[in-house]
């Protein structure tokens, strides 16, 4: 397959570890389907691009951060709940078993 479709083979190799990580953590169903794609991130990137499309001159990095933060704040009000969010507790518990304590605490605060 790799010789006939090198792009597809490379894509499979690139995402294989992440896909197997979700399965190893015991994530299934709706949360698995949501997290195995890049759609949520691409959607958010599109919202930020739309929000900032009229800015023609970025003065510095701080301005970029302010605009992106403002765009994310605006987008948050219109976002739906994550599909499979009822499995987040399972995900956090699985991550707690694999990660250092401070990383897990930061993840819980973000959730």
Secondary structure, 3 states (H helix, E strand, C coil): CCCCCHHHHHHHHHHHHHHHHHHHCCCCHHHHHHHCCCHHHHHHHHHHHHHCCCCCCCCCHHHHHHHHHHHHHHHHCCCCCCCCHHHHHHHHHHHHHHCCHHHHHHHHHHC
